[in-house]
Amino acid sequence: MSEDKLGAEVPDLIIEARWENANDASKFAVRTAKRNTPRIVDEAQRLATKWAAACGLCPMIVVPYLSETSLTLLAEANVSGLDLCGNGLILVPPRLMLWRSGRPNLYPESRAMRFAYRGATSLVPRVFLSRPTFATMKQVVDEISVRGGSVVFSTVWKAIARMQEDLIVAKDDRSIRLIQPERLLEELADSFSAPRSIQEVRLQAKPEDLFRIAKQDESAGPPGVRLGPRLRLVMSGASSQSRYAAGLRSDKPVLYCQSMGELRQQMGAAWRPTERFADLVLIETDDATPFFDSERDGDVRYASRLQTYLELNFSRDKRDREIATQIRDQILAAASAPSTGGR
């Protein structure tokens, strides 16, 4: 933003566009920005509109990159936009509309800027799909703990700041609330990768037997705090499918654990690895996400509805992705329902 000699706000640039008839030209009041997150694009187009109205010009923004979605939103707001990659929209209602898109983003944000939707930090956005509104950041930390996760306050602050920039949550003095659950689910799906496998073994054992051993080692926590077993064990999202959608899988169940050595020690002689007659696949991982917000049915712990969706959606199998769509609808319906606070 710049100011004239009297201190009034004036556009960052004035651009004049001419076409075939040299006498036919339009001028644009331009707001420039160095980044192109949804929040920055939204703020830029609002300011350009304000400046254009004051100057009697057409509004325009210039940012590093404009996606198809950003161009559509600009068109709906009657704001022109140009990026540094060759995409753009020129609007002079009702005389002219020029649209160019499809050029790749030459200025992608760094991996660090997108950390909020990956790995252990993703527990922060994930919890908003289970509880869409919080009064304070401490409530977010506490809710994640209740659901079996662990994050420090600084991680919550950074993740929420990123979600604010992406216009996924809104924060004011009274609350932090989810405003775009569908967009949040898309970000989590785009950033998802399968839990890292440290080691893998095929066992001749029933899943229930492993969960019974893990349950015996379960830690007792304060009332309402679900710490879960010290021998953390959970069905994978793909193997939890039948809990949330109709249909049975023909593949062997996959279980995640955080300490295969400890589980092997607890099982003793019942630990029977085999390649030919295995009943299940056990994967050791240091990824916290499969265990977060797991659900118990008897002795068995199932992956959360969200983890199940993310794993099935990540699959290349057409049937898995069809089932993921069913579960996605369930997640969005729950996220849009009136919040009743924590569990």
C-alpha positions in Angstrom: 0.0 0.0 0.0 1.2 3.5 -0.8 0.1 7.0 0.1 0.1 10.3 -1.8 1.6 13.5 -0.4 -1.5 14.2 1.6 -1.4 10.8 3.3 -4.4 9.3 1.4 -4.2 5.7 0.2 -3.6 5.2 -3.5 -3.1 2.1 -5.7 0.2 0.3 -5.8 0.1 0.6 -9.6 -2.1 2.1 -12.3 -2.2 -0.3 -15.4 -3.7 0.7 -18.7 -4.9 -2.1 -21.0 -5.4 -1.5 -24.7 -6.6 -3.9 -27.4 -7.3 -3.8 -31.2 -8.8 -0.3 -31.2 -6.0 1.9 -29.8 -8.6 4.4 -28.6 -10.3 1.8 -26.6 -8.5 1.4 -23.3 -9.2 0.8 -19.6 -7.2 1.7 -16.5 -6.9 -0.5 -13.5 -6.2 0.3 -9.8 -3.8 -2.5 -8.8 -3.0 -4.1 -5.5 0.2 -6.1 -5.5 1.1 -8.9 -3.1 4.2 -11.1 -2.7 2.3 -14.2 -1.7 -0.9 -15.8 -2.9 -2.6 -17.7 -0.1 -6.4 -17.5 -0.2 -6.4 -15.0 2.6 -3.9 -12.7 0.9 -5.7 -12.9 -2.4 -9.0 -12.2 -0.7 -7.6 -9.1 1.1 -5.9 -7.9 -2.0 -9.1 -8.0 -4.1 -11.1 -6.2 -1.4 -8.5 -3.4 -1.2 -8.2 -3.2 -5.0 -12.0 -2.8 -5.2 -11.9 0.0 -2.6 -9.2 1.8 -4.4 -10.9 1.4 -7.8 -14.1 2.8 -6.5 -12.3 5.9 -5.1 -10.4 6.5 -8.4 -13.1 5.6 -10.9 -11.0 2.8 -12.3 -11.3 -1.0 -12.6 -9.9 -3.2 -9.8 -7.0 -5.6 -10.3 -4.6 -7.6 -8.3 -1.1 -8.9 -9.2 0.3 -11.8 -7.3 2.9 -14.6 -7.9 0.4 -17.2 -8.9 -3.4 -17.5 -9.6 -5.0 -20.9 -9.6 -8.2 -21.8 -11.5 -10.0 -21.5 -8.2 -8.6 -18.1 -7.5 -9.5 -16.8 -10.9 -13.0 -18.1 -10.5 -13.4 -16.2 -7.2 -12.0 -13.0 -8.7 -14.4 -13.3 -11.6 -17.3 -13.6 -9.1 -16.1 -10.4 -7.4 -15.6 -8.6 -10.7 -11.9 -8.1 -10.0 -9.2 -8.6 -12.6 -6.0 -10.5 -11.8 -2.6 -11.2 -13.3 0.2 -13.5 -12.0 3.8 -13.9 -12.8 3.3 -17.3 -14.4 1.2 -16.3 -17.4 -2.3 -16.8 -15.9 -4.7 -13.9 -15.7 -8.2 -12.4 -15.9 -9.1 -9.0 -17.5 -12.6 -7.8 -16.7 -14.2 -4.6 -18.0 -17.9 -5.3 -17.5 -19.9 -5.5 -19.7 -17.5 -5.0 -22.6 -14.7 -7.4 -22.1 -13.6 -10.6 -20.3 -10.2 -12.2 -21.1 -9.3 -15.4 -19.2 -6.1 -17.4 -19.4 -5.2 -20.3 -17.1 -3.4 -23.6 -17.0 0.2 -22.3 -16.6 2.1 -24.1 -13.8 3.0 -22.4 -10.5 6.6 -21.2 -10.8 6.6 -19.9 -7.3 5.3 -22.7 -5.0 5.4 -22.0 -1.3 8.1 -23.8 0.6 7.4 -27.1 2.4 7.8 -25.3 5.7 4.8 -23.1 4.8 2.6 -26.2 4.3 3.6 -28.1 7.4 0.3 -27.6 9.1 -1.4 -30.4 7.2 1.4 -33.0 7.4 2.6 -35.4 10.0 2.2 -34.8 13.7 1.3 -31.2 13.2 -1.8 -32.3 11.2 -3.3 -33.3 14.6 -4.2 -29.6 14.9 -6.3 -29.3 11.8 -7.6 -32.8 12.2 -9.2 -32.0 15.6 -11.3 -29.3 14.1 -13.1 -31.9 12.0 -14.2 -33.5 15.2 -14.8 -30.3 17.2 -15.3 -27.3 14.9 -15.2 -24.5 17.6 -12.8 -23.7 20.5 -12.7 -20.8 22.9 -8.9 -20.8 23.3 -5.8 -22.4 21.9 -5.4 -24.2 25.2 -8.7 -25.9 24.6 -7.3 -27.1 21.3 -4.2 -28.6 23.1 -6.4 -30.2 25.7 -8.8 -31.7 23.1 -5.9 -33.2 21.1 -4.7 -34.8 24.4 -8.1 -36.2 25.1 -8.1 -37.8 21.7 -4.8 -39.5 22.2 -2.4 -37.0 20.6 0.3 -34.6 21.9 1.3 -31.2 20.6 3.0 -28.2 22.2 1.3 -24.8 22.3 3.7 -23.3 19.7 2.8 -25.9 17.2 -0.9 -25.2 17.7 -0.3 -21.5 17.3 1.6 -21.9 14.0 -0.9 -24.4 12.5 -3.9 -22.2 13.3 -2.1 -19.2 11.8 -1.6 -21.2 8.6 -5.2 -22.2 8.6 -6.3 -18.6 9.0 -4.2 -17.6 6.0 -5.9 -20.4 4.0 -9.3 -19.1 5.2 -10.1 -22.5 6.8 -10.5 -21.2 10.3 -11.6 -17.8 11.7 -10.2 -16.5 14.9 -11.3 -13.6 17.1 -11.3 -12.7 20.7 -14.2 -15.1 21.5 -13.5 -18.2 19.4 -11.4 -20.2 16.9 -13.9 -21.8 14.5 -13.8 -24.0 11.4 -15.4 -22.2 8.5 -14.4 -24.3 5.5 -14.5 -28.1 6.5 -14.5 -29.2 2.9 -11.4 -27.1 2.1 -9.7 -28.5 5.3 -10.4 -32.0 4.2 -8.9 -31.3 0.8 -5.7 -29.9 2.3 -5.3 -32.9 4.6 -5.9 -35.3 1.6 -3.5 -33.4 -0.6 -0.8 -33.5 2.0 -1.3 -37.1 3.2 1.3 -39.8 2.9 1.1 -43.4 4.3 2.6 -43.8 7.8 6.3 -44.5 7.7 7.1 -48.2 8.1 10.1 -48.8 10.4 9.7 -52.6 10.1 7.0 -55.0 9.0 6.2 -58.6 9.9 3.4 -61.1 9.0 2.0 -63.0 11.9 0.0 -66.1 12.5 -2.3 -64.6 15.1 -5.7 -63.1 15.4 -5.9 -59.3 15.7 -8.0 -59.6 18.8 -5.2 -61.5 20.6 -2.8 -58.6 19.9 -5.3 -56.0 21.1 -6.0 -58.0 24.3 -2.3 -57.9 25.1 -2.1 -54.2 24.4 -5.2 -53.6 26.5 -3.7 -55.3 29.5 -0.9 -52.7 29.4 -3.2 -49.7 29.1 -2.2 -46.7 31.1 -4.8 -45.1 33.4 -5.1 -41.4 32.9 -7.1 -38.6 34.5 -10.9 -38.8 34.1 -11.8 -38.0 30.5 -8.3 -38.2 29.2 -7.9 -41.1 26.8 -4.2 -42.0 26.9 -4.5 -45.4 25.3 -2.2 -48.4 25.6 1.5 -47.9 26.3 1.8 -50.6 23.6 0.0 -48.4 21.1 -1.8 -50.6 18.6 -4.5 -49.7 16.1 -6.1 -51.2 12.9 -5.0 -49.3 9.8 -7.4 -47.0 8.2 -7.9 -49.3 5.3 -8.6 -52.2 7.6 -11.0 -50.1 9.6 -13.2 -49.5 6.6 -16.1 -51.9 7.7 -16.6 -49.8 10.8 -17.7 -46.8 8.8 -18.9 -48.1 5.4 -20.5 -51.3 4.1 -18.3 -54.0 2.5 -15.7 -56.5 3.5 -12.1 -56.5 2.5 -10.4 -59.6 1.1 -6.9 -58.6 2.0 -5.2 -59.4 5.3 -5.8 -56.9 8.1 -3.0 -54.4 8.7 -2.2 -53.1 12.2 0.1 -50.3 13.3 2.1 -50.4 16.4 4.7 -48.0 18.0 6.9 -50.7 19.6 7.1 -54.0 17.9 9.9 -55.2 20.2 7.8 -54.6 23.3 4.7 -56.3 21.8 6.9 -59.3 20.7 8.2 -59.6 24.3 4.6 -59.5 25.7 3.4 -62.1 23.3 6.2 -64.6 24.1 5.6 -68.0 22.4 2.5 -66.7 20.7 4.7 -64.5 18.4 4.7 -66.6 15.2 6.0 -64.8 12.2 5.3 -66.5 8.9 5.2 -65.7 5.2 2.8 -68.4 3.9 0.0 -68.7 6.5 -0.1 -65.2 8.0 -3.4 -63.9 9.5 -2.3 -60.2 9.6 0.4 -57.7 8.8 2.0 -55.7 11.6 3.8 -52.4 10.8 5.9 -50.5 13.3 5.7 -46.8 12.8 6.8 -43.6 14.6 4.0 -41.7 12.9 1.4 -40.3 15.5 -1.5 -39.9 13.1 -2.8 -43.5 12.8 -3.3 -43.6 16.6 -5.0 -40.3 16.9 -8.7 -40.3 17.8 -8.9 -44.1 17.5 -12.1 -45.8 18.4 -12.5 -48.9 20.5 -15.0 -51.7 20.0 -14.4 -54.4 22.6 -10.7 -55.1 22.7 -10.1 -53.8 19.1 -9.0 -50.2 18.4 -10.0 -48.9 15.0 -8.5 -46.0 13.1 -10.5 -42.8 13.2 -13.1 -42.0 10.5 -10.7 -39.3 9.2 -7.7 -41.6 9.1 -9.8 -44.2 7.3 -10.9 -41.7 4.7 -7.3 -40.4 4.1 -5.9 -43.9 3.7 -8.6 -45.1 1.3 -8.5 -41.9 -0.7 -4.7 -42.3 -1.0 -5.2 -45.8 -2.4 -4.9 -46.5 -6.2 -7.8 -49.0 -5.9 -11.0 -47.6 -7.5 -13.2 -49.4 -4.9 -11.2 -47.9 -2.0 -11.7 -44.4 -3.4 -15.4 -44.9 -3.9 -15.7 -46.0 -0.2 -13.6 -43.0 0.7 -16.2 -40.7 -0.9 -18.9 -42.2 1.4 -16.8 -41.6 4.5 -15.9 -38.1 3.3 -19.6 -37.2 3.3 -19.9 -38.5 6.9 -17.0 -36.4 8.1 -18.3 -33.2 6.5 -21.8 -33.8 7.9 -20.4 -34.2 11.4 -18.2 -31.1 11.0 -21.2 -29.0 9.9 -23.3 -30.2 12.8 -23.7 -27.9 15.9 -20.8 -28.2 18.2 -21.4 -29.7 21.6 -17.9 -29.2 23.0 -15.5 -31.9 24.0 -16.2 -35.5 24.7 
